[in-house]
Amino acid sequence: MDILKRIFCGMIIGIANIIPGVSGGTMMVTLGMYDRIIESLTGLFKNFCKNVLFLIPLVIGMGIGIVGFTYVVEYLLKNYTLPTCMAFIGLILGGLPMLWGKLNEKRIESRKKINIVDILCFFLFMAVVIVLPLLKGNDDALNTIQPSVLTAIVLFLVGVLASATMIIPGVSGSMVLMIIGYYYGILNGIKIFFDALKAFDINALLSQCVVLVPFGIGVIIGIFGVAKLINYLFHRHGVSTYCGIFGLILASPFAIIYQSEAYKNVSIGFLVIGIILMVACAIAAYFMGKITAE
């Protein structure tokens, strides 16, 4: 049962990572698994079997979420933008009580009050999430990525950058990919790969491997690198780190709505449905987080 629960949580994290404006790191916090995931990544070889057994169901779930829901999420965002975005905002808001509890635990543990540095971290990181969507241009530069050696090197670096942001709560890796112009190229690469797999088109499969493999290697390296940094910050500057994460997460609803342009052509019906979904998802996320943390 615990394995199935982690696969399900991994699916939610994976889906969150393919939606611009939604942070996979935020979903980890919402589900009450963020600290455990960071510890497993940073201490992978210290207790290898235990950490791998913990991470494998999550990785399987993330793979299912990314691959299985790429088309679904694209369809929902295109046809039901506002309700879909408000559902994810509900998931984010539902995790705030747990995050607040962890902040207070760290404050009590370190025997310190929230000071000016903590407050500055809160507002600084909130500003980061608000400013990032504003940097995006009107059009994505790359819809199809052409395989080449130079492209493979660039995609490796893009993967490192994207994964570094994917694991930080409140910062959307997909949004960063959009800003640098690679979001639709990677998304189309995934779709072309699985279309080729269904058709058993070897040439198309190999050409997309040149695109996706370097990107995937970059993602893995980036995740481990950032996990070590975050683990250090949690242990040395816990309260400030949690304040920064709180700022990131509180600002993420703005990023989701702005990035998806869900505020355009709003109908009363979709708004009502969106509010209902937001409340339902917030309640579900709150109880899911409590169950996962047990």
C-alpha positions, 0 to 999 in steps of 0.5 A: 500500500505504501508503494502504491501511495508513493507511485500516486504521489510521484504521478502528481509531482510528474504532472505538476512538472509538465504544467508551466507555472506549477512547481513539482517541488511545491507538490512535494511540499504539499504531499509532505514528502519534500524533506524525505526526498531531499534526504534520500537524494543527498544521502543516496549512497549512505543508505543505498538500498533504503533510499533507492527503494523509497525513490523508485516508486516515486520515479515510476509515478513521475514517469507515468505522470509525465508520459501518460498525462502529457496529452491530457494536461495539454487538452485540459489547459487548452479547453478548460484552462481556468478550472484546471489551473484553479485545481492546481492552485487548490493543491498548492494552498492545501499544503500551506498548513503543513509547511507552516507547521514545519516552519514553526518546528524548525524555529522551535528547534533552532530556538530563534524568532523570525528576524529581518533576514527571514522576512527578506528571504520571504519577499525576495523569493516571492518576487522571483516567482512573480517576475519569472512569468513576466520575462516570457515572450509571446511566442516560444522560439522552438517547437521542434528541436533538430538532433545534432551534437551541438543540440545534445550539448545545449540540451544537457545544459538546459536539462541541468537548469530545468531540473535545478528549478523543478526541485525548488518549491514554487519555481516551475521548471516548465516555466523556466523552459518556456522562458528560455524557449525549449518548453514546446520542443521538449514536450513535442520530443516526448510526444514524437518519441512515443508516437514513433514507439507505437509505430515502431519507427526506429529512425524517429526513435533514434533521432528523438533519443539524441534530443531526450537522452542528453536532456534526461542526463542533465535533469538527473545531474541537476536534481542531485546537485540542487538537492545537496544545496537545499539539504545544506540550507535546511540544516544551516539556515532552516528558518530562512530556507522555509521562509523563502519556500513559503514566499515561493509557494504563496506567489505561485498561484499568480505564476500559474494564472498569468503563465496559462493566461487563464484570466482571459475570456473568463466565463461565470460557469468556468469560474464557479467550477474552478472555485469548487475544484480549488476548494476540493483539491485544497481539502484533498491535498491537506488530508493527503499531506497528513496521510503521506507524512504519517 
